[in-house]
Every structure is written in structure tokens, then in C-alpha cells.
Amino acid sequence: MVQTCDTCWGWVITGREPETLAEAGEFGLIAALSAWFPPGPATLVGIGDDAAVLAVPDGRVVATTDFLIEGRHFRRDWASAADVGHKAAARSLADCAAMGAEPSALLVALAAPPDLPVSWVRELAEGLAAECARGGAHVIGGDTARADQVVLAVTGLGDLAGRSPVLRSGAGPGDLVAVAGPLGHAAAGLALLEEGLAGDPLVHEHLRPAPPYDAGPEAAGLGATAMIDVSDGLLADLGHIADASGLRVDLDSAALRPGDRLTAAARAVAASRRHSARTGLVTRPADDLALDWVLTGGEDHSLVATFPAGTRLPPRWKVIGNATGSSRDHGVVVDGQPWAEPPGWDHFA
Amino acid sequence: MVQTCDTCWGWVITGREPETLAEAGEFGLIAALSAWFPPGPATLVGIGDDAAVLAVPDGRVVATTDFLIEGRHFRRDWASAADVGHKAAARSLADCAAMGAEPSALLVALAAPPDLPVSWVRELAEGLAAECARGGAHVIGGDTARADQVVLAVTGLGDLAGRSPVLRSGAGPGDLVAVAGPLGHAAAGLALLEEGLAGDPLVHEHLRPAPPYDAGPEAAGLGATAMIDVSDGLLADLGHIADASGLRVDLDSAALRPGDRLTAAARAVAASRRHSARTGLVTRPADDLALDWVLTGGEDHSLVATFPAGTRLPPRWKVIGNATGSSRDHGVVVDGQPWAEPPGWDHFA
């Protein structure tokens, strides 16, 4: 865990920021991090001891951890440090929300090369803190290490506040399937970036997904029977609910029709791909491409949940299908048919 | 967070283990991990959902996170996968113990190259589980990702069971300074490995530190005023207590005299270094080298704590000095003098 040393606070106090991590030193960096991440109301012990102590009055704590690795999950030439901070926080905070919990805290482990600019780390911290503020959480600790590439491992902790956790396994036949938050926006943004079309606002949604954290506890309060955040794609993630609950999920393509922004982006991407005539990618028509993004695009970290039939849902929860079938026939279908595209994302494939 | 998929359980059930992570696939690996890490009594939701849920009846949770990076913290040609698992768990569990908490749970994030043998990951999991069993904890979740080298980021969660956390800042003038567990053994083992002298049992103590976890809650119960685990070296880590508490720590070299095993190892290392005649390392006499290990060797993860004068300590707590001086004169001295060797370890230097 992080340590601090009060003789290392010099540059935090004087404001003369060192240029690189090598110049700042480990303890200088940690001192800066503790200044950048002030304690929150539930932080009983924050950065600077062997471990943090967090108040979890519920008597249970929700805990999740996620990597964000340079070259794998982000590129420093595409994403600003603040973008990376937002995304790193969003991944773990959304996992907490998907259990029906209110996010409380993050632990941030950062490995980096010694020549990484301190200004990059400061902007990373600003992004982390800003996304935590969106979710109502605070950074309470972490670790630093040296590595050839930037590696973040972010642990999220959350509070159920008396609610039962919403698992993947609780969906029942007849349940409504509903989503809160956008689908396919992050995938569209990534495709635009790959084509060099960085001016579209969807690119921002790829770089800084904005999960609707409070929709998680809201869904739990509305009686959600199962919930997951869309990190790997709607079909893949609903597939986990279908598998864990032993049923079939039938999506209604009419409810998933891509909006104007996605359609326009798909046309721009398709035109650019035709122009560069890259094999394999050229053949997908723009309308299909937009629907692919909705069904298989990950990293929006929207929340998808099942609710008992007849549940009156607030407007931000959009019904997109229902759960049917028996345990012998699980999986996810669209208008009753399997979807042709590969639904998954395998880190080791 | 990790996901599971019941169609991927094939090789866990049939026993035909795939050779590499690429062959196992992400979801195959995660299914195996959930079989290797069964839930513990406090695991309300374990591996296989968006997040884990842990019972923390105290209403507070102790949380810490630590990296273990190939080439930086371990070498696969020196350490077995089980060794790496033991060490990765020990680092985080010891941080929990150093707060006075009983370790409850680990979240293990593992990034690895696709050609990593599945057998290596299985043995890693066995090492993690065995060290968790020593500490009374269970693995409740984690993450997997692809990277060029093996990167572990382990989060430890602990339970204070009604006790106040023991901080670094609570030591007072006149307090006893005492240590539970070995000092310098891990450093001696590393030096032996570097000289190709792998037969000495101290090498095992480098590869698998065995922190006295229950000494942490014990110290809290005895009224410890400050505590830290020895991860960076006794002088460096007591320096954090001295800084945070605003006082001076005076160590008694007579109480820190290296034992026969360390002295013999130092002679073997010194002889080997003279033989290879490497510059810089040759000049340190064997007796000084052994004391260096005791004072500056990290990674034993023993616990060092301060106690009010007159505290009757159980035999495993060895008094090694006392806290004195004013806030204007803090730092750590040995027999009243500054120690000549550099006391720290800076990840970015």
C-alpha cells in the first residue's frame, strides 16, 4: 500500500512540479496523490498508511477490481490522461452500481515508466476524481510501481445500504429486460477514432463513458431480478444473465434501432472504410454496422436489468425485450433469431 | 470484474487442462479460477458476478492494494508460480494485519501473455489460496487481462472486529519498539539467489515470506500505538512511523544482531562476490552485510509496532528500541547514530 513522508511534500507545497516520475520519486508522487485525493465522508483512514479504512455501515461491502492497460484498453495518443482517469474509475464504479450498490471508494494501483510526465499523472488523478464525484465515491488508497507501460488496476468498493445485491442469476421467465444509458456509443466512437474521424462527439463517449450510476440502486429499489453493466457488449453481457439465470433473453430489434447519431457515424465509418478499401471491414453496410454497435459494442457501461413483468419503470429505463424459455434453451436472441455477429470479447484470443 | 459462463466449465469438469491461456480462453480461465477459489464464510457473493459481496459485520472495512510485476518484483526463472502466489497474497494480507485487522478477502487481478501455461496459473492460484488460508482469508473476485508480462494487482480486505485501526501516527515518546517475525531473511535470500546460491533455506524465505498475520490484531489488543509491516526495510518503514508520529526512533543494535543463519549467508555471499570481483559490492564485510539486511532488507513483511512503555509483550514480540525525542528531531537512528546505508527503496529511481 502507499506510504507518505512529510519531507517529500516540497513540490506539492511550492508548486514547482517535477517533470517526470523519476524526478518526483515514489514518495513525492504519493504525497502528491494524497493531496489530489482528499478523504470523503466515509474515509476513516485515507492515503498514507498500510491500508485504508472505509465506513460500510451496512455490514457488507461490494468489491470489484479492473485493469486498464496501455495499448490494450487505451492509447495515450488517442486518450488524454483525464480520459483514462474517467474510464478507469467508470469501469469499477459501474460494477458496483450493477450490484445495486452506491459506489463509495476506489483504490488505484498505478504502474508507469519513470519517464512518464508528472503532469500526465496529475491529469489522470483529476479524471479519476471527477468520475468519482459523478458516482459519489472517493479515492482512499492505492499503490505505485514501475512498469514499461502504464497499467492501472482499480478496485471499487460500494455500499448496498440495506438492499439485497442484484445478481446475474435472478431473472425469471416473463421478466422485462430494460436498459439505462446508451448502447453502441463507445463502439461507434472507437470506430470513428480508428478511421481518423475524431471530431464526432461520439468519440468523447468512447474516451469518457458516463455510466448512470444511480440507476443501479434505483433498479434494486424497483425490484430488479438481475443486472449487469454493458462492458463487453449487450449480447455478451445479457448472455451472462441468460446463462446464470438459466433462461432465454429475446430482444426486440425495434426497441434497439440505432438513433440518428449512430446511423450518421456508421455512414461516415463505412464511407471511410470503402475509401481505404481494407479487407473484411468493407462489406458491412452502414445500417448493419450501427446495429452491430448497439448489440455487440462494449464499454458504454450502461446498466441492463430484468424486472418482473408489469414493473412501472422510470423513463430512463427503456424496455428492449423480455426473458423467456427454459433452462434447456438459454442464450440471447434478437427477434427470435440468433444474431450473426460473434457476440463476445475474449482477452486472450 | 470477472464473469463466468457455464458452457466454459468443460475442462474444469473433464480435467483435460488446456496448455495455454490462449487455448483456455478468458471465460474458461475465469471458470477455472472460480473452481480453484471456493467461497469462504464471509463471502456473500464470490467470483462470477459484476462484483463480490463480503460480510464486514464491524461496519468498517480495511482495504489495500499492491502490485506484483514480473521482472520487477519477481522472476519466473527464480520463483515458482506457487511462490508468486504466496508472495502476492502476503503483501496485501500483511498490510491488513499492520492495521490491526484480521484479513478477510483478496481480489486478484491477473494480466498475462496468451502463451502463459495454464498450469502456471493453476499453481499461482494454489499459492494464493494457501497463503490466504494462513491468513484466514478467501479470494472473492478479480479480473483478467492480456499483457506482455505477468502483472498481479492484489487487493486485500480486512475486518477490525471492533478494534481501532493502528495507524503510523500514534507512537509517543518513551514507547517501546518491537518486531514480530524475521528481519533481513528475504534480503539474504535474494542476495543468495543473485550469487547462484539457491540451496540455502533463506532463499525460500525470500520467495515465500510468511508474515505473522495474527500478530497484527494481537498488537492492537495489547495497545499498540503505531504499526507497519516491513516491506521496504526496517529503517525505511520505521522512518514512516517516526515521520507520521513526529518523533525519533532509537534502535538498539545489540537487539538486532544477525543470527547464525544470516551471518553464514553473509559470509557465503561476500565470498562469492569477492570471487566474481564485482565492483561496489565487494567492499562490504560479511558482518556489516548481515546487519545491512536486518536494517534495510525489505519484503519479510514482519510487523513492527510501538507500545506504551511497560507493556508486557508475548515472546514473539522482540523489543528492538524505543521512541524518543521531539518533532524537530525525527527519523530513525541506531545506537544514537544515523545509519550509513541508504535506508529506502524508490520504485522510480
Boltz contact constraints between the chains, C-beta under 6 A:
constraints:
  - contact:
      token1: [A, 1]
      token2: [B, 64]
      max_distance: 6.0
  - contact:
      token1: [A, 1]
      token2: [B, 95]
      max_distance: 6.0
  - contact:
      token1: [A, 3]
      token2: [B, 240]
      max_distance: 6.0
  - contact:
      token1: [A, 5]
      token2: [B, 243]
      max_distance: 6.0
  - contact:
      token1: [A, 6]
      token2: [B, 243]
      max_distance: 6.0
  - contact:
      token1: [A, 21]
      token2: [B, 348]
      max_distance: 6.0
  - contact:
      token1: [A, 22]
      token2: [B, 348]
      max_distance: 6.0
  - contact:
      token1: [A, 25]
      token2: [B, 346]
      max_distance: 6.0
  - contact:
      token1: [A, 26]
      token2: [B, 346]
      max_distance: 6.0
  - contact:
      token1: [A, 26]
      token2: [B, 347]
      max_distance: 6.0
  - contact:
      token1: [A, 26]
      token2: [B, 348]
      max_distance: 6.0
  - contact:
      token1: [A, 45]
      token2: [B, 165]
      max_distance: 6.0
  - contact:
      token1: [A, 49]
      token2: [B, 167]
      max_distance: 6.0
  - contact:
      token1: [A, 49]
      token2: [B, 168]
      max_distance: 6.0
  - contact:
      token1: [A, 50]
      token2: [B, 95]
      max_distance: 6.0
  - contact:
      token1: [A, 50]
      token2: [B, 98]
      max_distance: 6.0
  - contact:
      token1: [A, 50]
      token2: [B, 99]
      max_distance: 6.0
  - contact:
      token1: [A, 50]
      token2: [B, 228]
      max_distance: 6.0
  - contact:
      token1: [A, 51]
      token2: [B, 62]
      max_distance: 6.0
  - contact:
      token1: [A, 51]
      token2: [B, 64]
      max_distance: 6.0
  - contact:
      token1: [A, 51]
      token2: [B, 95]
      max_distance: 6.0
  - contact:
      token1: [A, 51]
      token2: [B, 96]
      max_distance: 6.0
  - contact:
      token1: [A, 51]
      token2: [B, 99]
      max_distance: 6.0
  - contact:
      token1: [A, 52]
      token2: [B, 63]
      max_distance: 6.0
  - contact:
      token1: [A, 53]
      token2: [B, 60]
      max_distance: 6.0
  - contact:
      token1: [A, 53]
      token2: [B, 62]
      max_distance: 6.0
  - contact:
      token1: [A, 53]
      token2: [B, 165]
      max_distance: 6.0
  - contact:
      token1: [A, 54]
      token2: [B, 61]
      max_distance: 6.0
  - contact:
      token1: [A, 55]
      token2: [B, 60]
      max_distance: 6.0
  - contact:
      token1: [A, 56]
      token2: [B, 56]
      max_distance: 6.0
  - contact:
      token1: [A, 56]
      token2: [B, 61]
      max_distance: 6.0
  - contact:
      token1: [A, 57]
      token2: [B, 59]
      max_distance: 6.0
  - contact:
      token1: [A, 59]
      token2: [B, 57]
      max_distance: 6.0
  - contact:
      token1: [A, 59]
      token2: [B, 59]
      max_distance: 6.0
  - contact:
      token1: [A, 60]
      token2: [B, 53]
      max_distance: 6.0
  - contact:
      token1: [A, 60]
      token2: [B, 55]
      max_distance: 6.0
  - contact:
      token1: [A, 61]
      token2: [B, 54]
      max_distance: 6.0
  - contact:
      token1: [A, 61]
      token2: [B, 56]
      max_distance: 6.0
  - contact:
      token1: [A, 61]
      token2: [B, 61]
      max_distance: 6.0
  - contact:
      token1: [A, 62]
      token2: [B, 51]
      max_distance: 6.0
  - contact:
      token1: [A, 62]
      token2: [B, 53]
      max_distance: 6.0
  - contact:
      token1: [A, 63]
      token2: [B, 52]
      max_distance: 6.0
  - contact:
      token1: [A, 63]
      token2: [B, 107]
      max_distance: 6.0
  - contact:
      token1: [A, 64]
      token2: [B, 1]
      max_distance: 6.0
  - contact:
      token1: [A, 64]
      token2: [B, 51]
      max_distance: 6.0
  - contact:
      token1: [A, 65]
      token2: [B, 107]
      max_distance: 6.0
  - contact:
      token1: [A, 65]
      token2: [B, 109]
      max_distance: 6.0
  - contact:
      token1: [A, 65]
      token2: [B, 142]
      max_distance: 6.0
  - contact:
      token1: [A, 65]
      token2: [B, 143]
      max_distance: 6.0
  - contact:
      token1: [A, 65]
      token2: [B, 155]
      max_distance: 6.0
  - contact:
      token1: [A, 66]
      token2: [B, 143]
      max_distance: 6.0
  - contact:
      token1: [A, 67]
      token2: [B, 109]
      max_distance: 6.0
  - contact:
      token1: [A, 67]
      token2: [B, 111]
      max_distance: 6.0
  - contact:
      token1: [A, 67]
      token2: [B, 143]
      max_distance: 6.0
  - contact:
      token1: [A, 67]
      token2: [B, 145]
      max_distance: 6.0
  - contact:
      token1: [A, 69]
      token2: [B, 145]
      max_distance: 6.0
  - contact:
      token1: [A, 69]
      token2: [B, 147]
      max_distance: 6.0
  - contact:
      token1: [A, 72]
      token2: [B, 146]
      max_distance: 6.0
  - contact:
      token1: [A, 95]
      token2: [B, 1]
      max_distance: 6.0
  - contact:
      token1: [A, 95]
      token2: [B, 50]
      max_distance: 6.0
  - contact:
      token1: [A, 95]
      token2: [B, 51]
      max_distance: 6.0
  - contact:
      token1: [A, 96]
      token2: [B, 51]
      max_distance: 6.0
  - contact:
      token1: [A, 98]
      token2: [B, 50]
      max_distance: 6.0
  - contact:
      token1: [A, 99]
      token2: [B, 50]
      max_distance: 6.0
  - contact:
      token1: [A, 99]
      token2: [B, 51]
      max_distance: 6.0
  - contact:
      token1: [A, 107]
      token2: [B, 63]
      max_distance: 6.0
  - contact:
      token1: [A, 107]
      token2: [B, 65]
      max_distance: 6.0
  - contact:
      token1: [A, 109]
      token2: [B, 65]
      max_distance: 6.0
  - contact:
      token1: [A, 109]
      token2: [B, 67]
      max_distance: 6.0
  - contact:
      token1: [A, 109]
      token2: [B, 153]
      max_distance: 6.0
  - contact:
      token1: [A, 111]
      token2: [B, 67]
      max_distance: 6.0
  - contact:
      token1: [A, 114]
      token2: [B, 348]
      max_distance: 6.0
  - contact:
      token1: [A, 142]
      token2: [B, 65]
      max_distance: 6.0
  - contact:
      token1: [A, 143]
      token2: [B, 65]
      max_distance: 6.0
  - contact:
      token1: [A, 143]
      token2: [B, 66]
      max_distance: 6.0
  - contact:
      token1: [A, 143]
      token2: [B, 67]
      max_distance: 6.0
  - contact:
      token1: [A, 144]
      token2: [B, 347]
      max_distance: 6.0
  - contact:
      token1: [A, 145]
      token2: [B, 67]
      max_distance: 6.0
  - contact:
      token1: [A, 145]
      token2: [B, 69]
      max_distance: 6.0
  - contact:
      token1: [A, 145]
      token2: [B, 347]
      max_distance: 6.0
  - contact:
      token1: [A, 146]
      token2: [B, 72]
      max_distance: 6.0
  - contact:
      token1: [A, 146]
      token2: [B, 347]
      max_distance: 6.0
  - contact:
      token1: [A, 146]
      token2: [B, 348]
      max_distance: 6.0
  - contact:
      token1: [A, 147]
      token2: [B, 69]
      max_distance: 6.0
  - contact:
      token1: [A, 151]
      token2: [B, 151]
      max_distance: 6.0
  - contact:
      token1: [A, 153]
      token2: [B, 109]
      max_distance: 6.0
  - contact:
      token1: [A, 153]
      token2: [B, 153]
      max_distance: 6.0
  - contact:
      token1: [A, 155]
      token2: [B, 65]
      max_distance: 6.0
  - contact:
      token1: [A, 155]
      token2: [B, 155]
      max_distance: 6.0
  - contact:
      token1: [A, 165]
      token2: [B, 45]
      max_distance: 6.0
  - contact:
      token1: [A, 165]
      token2: [B, 53]
      max_distance: 6.0
  - contact:
      token1: [A, 167]
      token2: [B, 49]
      max_distance: 6.0
  - contact:
      token1: [A, 168]
      token2: [B, 49]
      max_distance: 6.0
  - contact:
      token1: [A, 228]
      token2: [B, 50]
      max_distance: 6.0
  - contact:
      token1: [A, 240]
      token2: [B, 3]
      max_distance: 6.0
  - contact:
      token1: [A, 243]
      token2: [B, 5]
      max_distance: 6.0
  - contact:
      token1: [A, 243]
      token2: [B, 6]
      max_distance: 6.0
  - contact:
      token1: [A, 346]
      token2: [B, 25]
      max_distance: 6.0
  - contact:
      token1: [A, 346]
      token2: [B, 26]
      max_distance: 6.0
  - contact:
      token1: [A, 347]
      token2: [B, 26]
      max_distance: 6.0
  - contact:
      token1: [A, 347]
      token2: [B, 144]
      max_distance: 6.0
  - contact:
      token1: [A, 347]
      token2: [B, 145]
      max_distance: 6.0
  - contact:
      token1: [A, 347]
      token2: [B, 146]
      max_distance: 6.0
  - contact:
      token1: [A, 348]
      token2: [B, 21]
      max_distance: 6.0
  - contact:
      token1: [A, 348]
      token2: [B, 22]
      max_distance: 6.0
  - contact:
      token1: [A, 348]
      token2: [B, 26]
      max_distance: 6.0
  - contact:
      token1: [A, 348]
      token2: [B, 114]
      max_distance: 6.0
  - contact:
      token1: [A, 348]
      token2: [B, 146]
      max_distance: 6.0
